[in-house]
Amino acid sequence: MTRADYVIVGAGSAGCVLAARLSEDGAARVALLEAGPKDSSLLVRMPAGAGRLIPTKNPQNWGFWTEPQAHCDNRRMFWPRGKGWGGSSSINGMIYIRGHARDYDQWRQMGLAGWGYRDVLPYFRRAETFEAGADPWHGGEGPLHVSRPSSHNPLYKAFVQAGAAAGHPVTRDFNGHQQEGFGPYQLTIKDGERWSASFAYLRPAIGRPNLTVISQAYATRILIEKGRAVGVEYAGGPGKPAQRIYADKEVLLAAGAVQSPQLLQLSGVGDPALLAKFGIAVNAPLSEVGRNLQDHLDVCIINECTKPITAYSAQAGINQIKTGLNYMFRKQGPGRQNFLESGAFLKTRPELDRPDAQLHLVAAIMIDHGNTQMKQDGFTIHACQLRPESLGTIMLKSADPFAEPAIDPNYLAADLDRRTMRDLVKLSRDVASQKPLDFLRGAEIRPGKDVKTDAEIDAWIRQTSETIYHPVGACRMGADERAVVDETLRVRGVEGLRVVDASVMPTLVGGNTNAPTIMIAEKAADMILGRKAMAPEDALIAEDGERAA
C-alpha cells in the first residue's frame, strides 16, 4: 500500500482508537504503521504477565533510559513504553483512571475550548462498557471493557480499611462522584484477559477492507512539502530500505509520549537551533516541541506480608508453572490478576481543590520495577505526586531515527515536589501501620527502620525513586502561539498533520494516563472526520456537591 486517506503512526492506545473510528463507515482508506509486533504473546493477554513485560526491554517494550537525573543522585532511570499493537495498554497495570474533573476544567480555563470536564465526559462514556452498567459517569456500550476487582485477596480490603483508620475518606468509584479517598480500582480486564486498546478497538476492525495495518514499520520521518504533511517514510529496521506511504487527507502522529516529539524533530518541526545541530532542515520553527515534559515520580514503601497471599507465593517454584497452565487452559487462578486492585487519591495539604497524591497497593515486593527479586511475600505502597512542578524535555541526540532521544524528566527540580514526596513517604508509613493491616503486616523492608529524619527520607527518595509510567506533555496543546498543537490537535505551521496521544496533554491529569489517552483519540476522531462534537454532559463531583462548570 502506497496511499491512504489517513496515515496513522503508532498502534498504541490512541492509534488503535483512530484506526477503528476512522475506518468505521468504510468511506476512508486508513493505514496504520506500527514499529512493533502483533500482540499475540500470552504475556500480553494474561494480566499477571505485566510483571514480566514492564521491567525489561523486550519485543513489547521499548525500554528507554533517561538522562542522568541531577536531583536523583545522577541516576539514569528505566522508562518502559509499550511497543507493538496496543502500545502501553498492552504492558501496563490495567488500571482505569480518568483523572479529576477539575483537571479538564483547568484545560478549558487555559483557553482550550471543548476540553472541559463536561466536554470530555461523553467521550469517556462512549469508549467504555462498565461491568456494573451505565450511569451518569460510566458508559455501557463502548469497546473498552472496564471491570471491578475479582481476586478477593484480603490485602486490598485491609488497605482500604487502613486508610479509613488513618482518617482518610473512602470512595467506591475513583471515576465517579468522588475521586478523593481509598477504594477499589477499576480495571481494563475482560473475562480474565487484558483488554488493551488493541483488543478493544483494533482487532475488531482488522477485517475491514479499508484498513491496512503494517507492523514492524519504523516511522523515520514525516514527509512535508510546501508546509503540508503529505506522507510518512518508514523502514523495517536499521539498515532496511526506506519506504513511503502518502496521505491524501492527513498524517496522524500517535507515536506516544516519547516518540511523537522525537519524530516531529526528525521531520524538521522543532527548535531551529536543535535541528541545525543535526543538519535537519526546518519545516516549522516550533521551539516548544520536546519541552513541557511531565511525569509522575514514584517511591515504594514495602512491608513483609505474613500470609502467603501475594505474587511471590502465587509464582514461587512449581507454582509459576501451575499458574501458567491454569491460565492457558482454564483462564483461572492468579494469572487473571494484575495484583493491583486498590489504591487511593489524597490531598497532602487540606487547602487543595483536588487530590495531589496517588497510592497504588501492589500485592508484591516491587523494587526496581520488579527486577530485584526477594524470596518472600510482601506488599508495596507505590506513592506518587500527581501534579509535579518540575518540567523536563525530550530532545534529539542524533539524526538517526533509530537512536533513542535524550529523555530528561528533570525529576525533583522543584522544592514543592521534594516536599510532597517526603510527605507521601510519611503518609504511606502511617497507613501501613494501622490496625486493619496488623494481621498481614510484617517488618518494613523499604525505606527501613534506619530511615527516620527528613534528611534521611529525602536521601532515600533521591536514591530509589522511579517513574510510575505516566509521561505526557512534550507536544503541548495550547491556545497560545508557542504551543505545538491547537485545540483541534493540529500542528502549528504544518497543514495536514495532527498529534493524537498523551504528548498533547498540557498538564498531567490526576491519575493513570491510559484512559485519558483513549478519550483524546475518541474526541480527535470526530474532529478529523468533521463531525459535530458530542453534546456536553453534566455529572456531579464531590467538591461541595457542585456541577462541573
C-alpha positions in Angstrom: 0.0 0.0 0.0 1.4 3.4 -1.0 -1.5 5.7 -0.5 -4.3 6.2 2.0 -6.6 9.0 3.1 -5.3 8.9 6.6 -1.9 7.6 7.7 -1.6 6.9 11.4 1.8 6.5 13.0 1.7 4.2 16.0 -0.7 1.4 17.0 -0.7 2.4 20.7 -3.6 3.4 22.9 -4.5 6.4 20.6 -3.6 4.9 17.3 -5.8 1.8 17.8 -8.8 4.1 18.5 -8.1 6.3 15.5 -7.7 3.3 13.2 -11.1 1.8 14.3 -13.1 5.1 14.3 -11.7 6.5 11.0 -12.3 3.2 9.2 -15.7 2.6 10.8 -18.0 3.7 8.0 -15.9 2.3 5.2 -15.6 5.6 3.4 -11.9 6.4 4.2 -8.8 4.4 3.4 -6.8 4.1 6.6 -3.2 2.9 7.0 -1.7 2.2 10.4 2.1 1.9 10.9 3.5 0.2 14.0 7.1 -0.4 14.8 6.5 -3.4 17.0 4.8 -6.8 16.5 1.3 -8.0 16.8 0.1 -8.5 20.4 -0.1 -12.3 20.2 2.1 -13.1 23.3 0.5 -15.0 26.2 2.2 -12.5 28.5 0.2 -9.7 26.9 -3.2 -11.4 27.2 -2.6 -12.7 30.8 -3.0 -9.9 33.3 -0.2 -11.2 35.5 2.1 -11.1 32.6 2.6 -7.3 33.2 5.1 -8.2 35.8 7.3 -9.8 33.1 6.7 -7.1 30.4 7.3 -3.9 32.3 10.8 -4.4 33.9 12.9 -5.1 30.9 13.4 -4.2 27.2 11.6 -6.8 25.1 9.6 -7.1 21.9 6.6 -5.4 23.6 8.7 -2.7 25.5 10.9 0.0 24.0 12.8 0.0 27.3 14.1 3.6 27.2 16.5 5.2 29.7 16.5 8.8 30.9 19.5 11.1 31.0 21.2 11.3 34.4 18.8 13.0 36.8 20.6 15.8 38.6 18.2 15.8 41.6 18.2 12.0 41.9 21.8 11.3 42.6 22.6 11.5 38.8 20.8 8.2 38.2 19.6 7.1 34.8 16.1 5.7 35.1 14.4 3.0 33.2 11.4 4.2 31.2 9.2 1.3 29.9 7.0 2.2 26.9 4.7 -0.1 25.0 5.8 -1.4 21.6 3.5 -3.3 19.2 -0.3 -3.5 18.9 -1.9 -1.8 21.8 1.3 0.1 22.8 1.5 0.8 26.5 -2.0 -0.5 27.0 -0.5 -4.0 26.2 2.0 -3.8 29.1 0.5 -1.5 31.7 -1.1 -2.4 35.0 -4.6 -2.3 33.5 -5.8 0.4 35.9 -8.7 2.5 34.5 -8.4 6.1 35.9 -9.6 9.2 34.2 -8.2 11.9 36.5 -10.1 14.5 38.4 -12.9 16.6 36.7 -11.0 19.8 37.6 -8.0 18.6 35.6 -10.1 19.0 32.4 -11.7 22.2 33.6 -8.2 23.6 34.1 -7.5 22.8 30.4 -10.7 24.8 29.4 -9.6 27.7 31.7 -6.2 27.7 29.8 -8.2 28.6 26.7 -8.7 25.1 25.3 -12.4 25.3 24.2 -14.1 21.9 24.2 -11.7 20.2 26.7 -13.6 20.9 29.9 -14.9 18.0 32.0 -18.5 18.4 30.6 -17.0 18.2 27.1 -14.8 15.2 27.6 -17.1 13.1 29.8 -19.3 11.9 26.8 -16.1 10.6 25.1 -15.0 8.7 28.2 -18.5 7.2 28.3 -18.6 6.4 24.6 -15.4 4.5 24.9 -16.5 2.4 27.9 -18.6 -0.6 28.8 -18.5 -0.7 32.6 -19.2 -4.0 34.2 -21.6 -2.5 36.7 -23.6 -0.8 34.0 -24.0 2.7 32.6 -24.7 5.7 34.9 -24.0 9.4 34.6 -20.3 8.8 34.8 -19.8 5.4 33.0 -20.7 4.1 29.6 -22.4 0.8 28.8 -21.9 0.3 25.1 -18.3 1.1 24.3 -15.5 -1.1 23.1 -13.3 -0.7 26.2 -14.4 -3.2 28.9 -13.9 -1.9 32.4 -14.3 -4.4 35.3 -14.2 -4.4 39.1 -11.6 -6.4 41.0 -12.3 -10.1 41.3 -9.5 -11.7 43.3 -11.0 -11.3 46.8 -7.5 -11.0 48.2 -7.9 -9.7 51.8 -4.9 -7.4 51.5 -6.8 -5.0 49.2 -9.8 -4.6 51.6 -7.4 -4.3 54.6 -5.6 -1.5 52.8 -8.8 0.5 52.3 -9.7 -0.1 55.9 -6.3 1.1 57.0 -6.8 4.3 55.0 -10.0 4.9 56.8 -8.4 4.1 60.2 -5.8 6.8 59.4 -8.5 9.3 58.9 -8.8 9.4 55.2 -12.1 9.3 53.1 -13.3 6.1 51.4 -14.8 6.1 47.9 -16.4 3.4 45.8 -15.6 4.9 42.4 -12.5 7.0 41.6 -14.0 7.8 38.2 -17.4 8.8 39.6 -18.7 11.4 42.0 -15.7 11.4 44.4 -12.1 10.7 43.5 -10.7 11.5 46.9 -10.2 8.6 49.3 -9.2 4.9 49.5 -11.1 2.4 47.3 -11.0 -0.3 44.7 -9.5 0.3 41.3 -11.4 -0.3 38.1 -9.5 -2.5 35.6 -9.3 -2.9 31.8 -9.7 -6.7 32.1 -12.5 -8.7 30.5 -13.2 -12.4 31.3 -9.7 -12.7 32.8 -7.9 -11.2 29.8 -6.1 -7.8 29.4 -8.5 -5.6 27.5 -6.0 -3.3 25.7 -6.7 -0.7 23.1 -5.8 -3.3 20.5 -8.3 -5.9 21.8 -11.0 -3.2 22.3 -10.6 -1.3 19.0 -8.1 -2.6 16.5 -8.7 -6.4 16.5 -12.5 -6.0 15.9 -11.7 -3.7 12.9 -8.9 -5.7 11.4 -11.0 -7.4 8.7 -12.2 -4.1 7.2 -11.1 -3.8 3.5 -10.4 -0.1 4.0 -8.0 -0.6 6.9 -4.3 -1.7 6.4 -2.0 -2.4 9.4 1.7 -2.5 8.7 3.7 -4.0 11.6 7.4 -3.8 12.0 7.3 -0.4 10.3 9.5 2.1 12.0 8.5 5.7 11.0 11.7 7.6 10.3 10.2 11.0 9.3 7.0 12.8 8.2 7.2 13.9 4.6 6.5 17.6 4.5 6.2 19.5 1.2 5.5 23.2 1.0 4.2 23.4 4.5 2.0 20.3 4.3 2.4 16.8 5.6 2.0 14.5 2.6 3.1 11.2 4.0 5.4 9.1 6.1 8.8 7.5 5.4 9.3 4.2 7.3 11.6 1.2 7.3 11.6 -2.3 8.7 14.5 -1.5 11.0 18.1 -0.1 11.0 19.7 -0.8 7.6 16.5 -1.8 5.9 15.3 0.1 2.8 13.2 3.1 3.3 9.6 3.0 2.0 7.0 5.7 1.7 3.3 5.9 2.1 1.3 9.1 1.2 -1.7 10.6 2.9 -4.4 12.2 0.7 -6.0 13.9 3.7 -4.0 13.8 6.9 -1.0 12.3 8.7 -1.9 11.5 12.3 1.0 11.2 14.7 0.2 8.8 17.6 3.7 7.6 18.3 3.4 8.2 22.0 4.8 10.5 24.7 8.4 9.9 23.8 8.4 9.3 20.0 5.9 11.8 18.8 8.1 14.8 19.8 11.2 12.8 18.5 9.5 12.2 15.1 8.5 15.8 14.8 12.1 16.9 15.4 13.4 14.4 12.9 10.9 15.8 10.4 12.1 19.4 10.8 9.4 20.5 13.3 11.1 21.9 16.4 13.6 24.2 17.8 15.7 25.6 14.9 18.9 25.5 17.0 18.4 21.9 17.8 17.6 20.9 14.2 20.6 22.8 12.9 22.9 20.9 15.3 21.9 17.7 13.5 21.7 19.1 9.9 17.9 18.8 9.7 16.1 21.4 7.5 13.5 23.4 9.3 9.9 22.9 8.2 8.2 24.6 11.1 10.2 26.5 13.8 8.4 25.3 16.9 10.7 25.6 19.9 8.2 24.1 22.3 8.5 20.6 20.7 10.1 18.3 23.3 9.5 20.7 26.1 6.9 20.7 28.9 7.6 17.0 29.7 5.8 15.9 32.9 5.7 12.6 34.7 4.6 11.0 37.9 7.6 10.1 40.1 7.1 7.2 42.4 8.6 5.7 45.6 7.8 2.3 47.0 7.1 1.7 50.7 7.4 -2.0 51.2 6.5 -4.3 54.1 6.8 -8.0 54.6 3.4 -9.9 54.3 2.9 -12.6 57.0 0.5 -14.6 54.9 1.1 -16.4 51.5 -1.3 -14.2 49.6 1.0 -12.2 47.3 2.5 -12.6 43.9 5.6 -14.4 45.4 3.6 -17.4 46.7 1.5 -17.5 43.6 4.6 -17.8 41.4 7.3 -19.4 43.6 8.8 -22.7 42.4 6.4 -25.0 40.7 3.5 -22.6 41.3 4.7 -20.5 38.4 4.2 -23.4 36.0 0.8 -24.2 37.7 -0.3 -20.6 37.3 0.7 -20.5 33.6 -1.1 -23.8 32.8 -4.1 -23.0 34.8 -4.5 -19.7 32.9 -3.7 -21.2 29.5 -6.2 -24.0 29.7 -8.9 -22.7 32.1 -8.4 -18.9 32.3 -8.4 -19.3 36.1 -6.0 -18.7 39.0 -3.5 -16.0 39.8 -2.8 -15.4 36.1 -6.1 -13.5 35.8 -4.9 -10.9 38.4 -2.9 -7.7 38.0 -2.0 -7.9 41.7 -3.0 -4.2 41.9 -6.7 -3.9 42.9 -6.9 -1.0 45.4 -5.5 2.5 45.8 -6.1 6.0 47.0 -6.2 9.6 45.9 -5.3 12.0 48.7 -4.5 15.6 49.5 -1.2 16.3 51.1 -2.5 19.8 52.1 -6.1 20.4 53.1 -6.5 23.6 51.2 -6.0 21.9 47.8 -9.0 21.8 45.5 -8.4 18.2 44.4 -6.0 15.3 45.4 -2.4 15.8 44.6 -1.2 12.3 45.5 -2.0 8.7 44.5 -1.2 5.4 46.2 -1.2 2.1 44.4 -1.3 -1.0 46.6 0.5 -3.9 45.0 0.4 -7.5 46.3 4.1 -8.0 45.6 7.5 -6.6 46.5 8.4 -4.0 43.9 12.0 -2.9 43.8 13.5 -1.5 40.6 10.2 -2.2 38.6 10.2 -5.7 39.9 13.7 -6.6 38.7 15.1 -7.0 42.2 13.7 -10.3 43.5 13.2 -11.1 47.1 12.1 -14.7 48.1 9.3 -13.7 50.4 5.8 -12.4 50.5 5.4 -8.7 50.8 3.2 -5.7 49.7 4.2 -2.4 48.2 2.6 1.0 48.5 3.5 2.9 45.4 3.3 6.6 46.2 3.4 9.4 43.6 2.8 13.1 43.4 0.1 13.9 40.8 1.0 17.4 39.8 4.7 18.0 39.8 6.1 21.4 39.1 9.3 20.1 37.6 9.3 20.2 33.8 11.6 18.2 31.6 12.5 17.7 27.9 12.7 15.1 25.1 15.3 16.1 22.5 17.2 14.5 19.7 20.6 13.1 20.5 21.1 12.1 16.9 19.6 12.5 13.4 19.4 8.7 13.4 15.7 7.8 13.7 16.6 4.5 15.4 18.6 6.2 18.2 16.9 7.0 21.5 16.2 10.6 22.2 17.5 12.4 25.2 14.8 11.9 27.9 15.2 14.3 30.8 12.2 14.4 33.1 14.1 16.7 35.4 12.6 15.0 38.4 12.6 16.8 41.8 13.9 20.1 40.4 11.1 22.0 42.3 11.0 22.4 46.1 7.3 21.6 46.1 8.0 18.2 44.5 10.7 17.3 47.0 8.4 18.3 49.9 5.4 16.4 48.6 7.3 13.2 48.0 8.7 13.4 51.6 5.2 13.9 52.9 4.0 10.9 50.9 6.6 8.6 52.5 5.3 9.7 55.9 1.7 9.3 54.9 2.2 5.8 53.4 4.0 4.7 56.5 1.2 5.9 58.6 -1.4 4.0 56.6 0.8 0.8 56.7 0.9 1.0 60.5 -2.8 1.0 61.0 -4.6 -1.8 62.9 -6.6 -3.3 59.9 -3.2 -4.4 58.4 -1.9 -5.9 61.6 -2.9 -9.5 60.6 -0.8 -9.2 57.4 1.9 -6.7 58.0 5.5 -7.8 58.8 8.6 -5.7 59.1 9.2 -2.6 56.9 11.6 -3.5 54.1 11.8 -0.1 52.5 12.7 2.6 53.4 13.6 0.6 56.5 13.9 1.4 60.2 17.1 3.4 59.8 15.4 6.0 57.5 13.8 8.4 60.0 14.7 12.1 59.7 13.6 14.4 56.8 17.1 14.4 55.5 17.3 10.6 55.5 13.9 10.3 53.8 15.0 12.9 51.2 18.2 11.0 50.5 16.3 7.7 50.2 13.9 9.3 47.7 16.8 10.5 45.6 18.4 7.1 45.7 15.3 4.9 44.9 12.5 6.9 43.2 11.4 5.7 39.7 8.8 6.5 37.1 5.2 5.2 37.5 4.9 5.3 33.7 2.8 8.4 33.0 4.9 10.8 30.8 2.9 13.5 28.9 3.2 17.0 27.5 6.1 17.2 25.1 3.8 18.2 22.2 1.8 20.6 24.3 -1.8 21.5 23.3 -2.4 25.2 23.9 -4.3 28.3 22.8 -1.1 30.3 22.6 1.1 30.6 19.5 4.0 28.8 21.2 2.0 25.6 21.8 2.9 22.7 19.5 -0.8 21.8 18.7 -4.0 23.8 18.9 -7.3 22.7 20.5 -8.0 20.6 17.4 -4.6 18.9 17.8 -3.3 20.4 14.5 0.4 21.0 14.5 1.1 24.8 14.1 2.8 25.7 10.9 2.2 22.4 9.1 -1.1 21.6 7.3 -2.5 18.1 7.3 -0.7 17.0 10.5 -2.1 16.3 13.9 -0.7 14.8 17.1 -3.1 12.5 18.9 -1.6 10.9 22.1 -0.5 11.6 25.6 2.1 14.0 24.4 -0.5 16.7 23.7 -1.7 17.0 27.4 -0.9 20.5 28.6 -0.8 19.3 32.2 -0.7 15.9 33.9 -4.1 14.6 34.9 -4.5 13.3 38.4 -4.2 9.6 37.8 -3.1 7.0 35.3 -2.9 8.2 31.7 -4.2 5.4 29.6 -8.0 6.2 29.9 -7.4 9.9 29.1 -5.3 9.0 26.1 -8.1 6.8 24.7 -10.6 9.7 25.4 -8.3 12.1 23.5 -8.3 9.8 20.5 -12.1 9.3 20.6 -12.6 13.1 20.6 -9.9 13.6 17.9 -11.7 11.1 15.6 -14.8 13.3 15.5 -12.6 16.4 14.8 -10.7 14.6 12.0 -14.0 13.4 10.3 -15.5 16.9 10.6 -18.3 15.6 12.9 -20.0 17.8 15.5 -18.6 17.2 19.0 -20.7 15.1 21.3 -23.1 17.2 23.5 -21.6 18.2 26.8 -22.8 16.2 29.8 -23.3 17.2 33.5 -22.2 14.9 36.3 -21.9 15.8 40.0 -18.5 15.9 41.6 -17.9 15.7 45.3 -16.4 19.0 46.0 -19.3 20.8 47.7 -21.7 18.8 45.5 -21.3 21.3 42.6 -21.6 20.5 39.0 -18.6 20.7 36.8 -18.8 24.1 35.1 
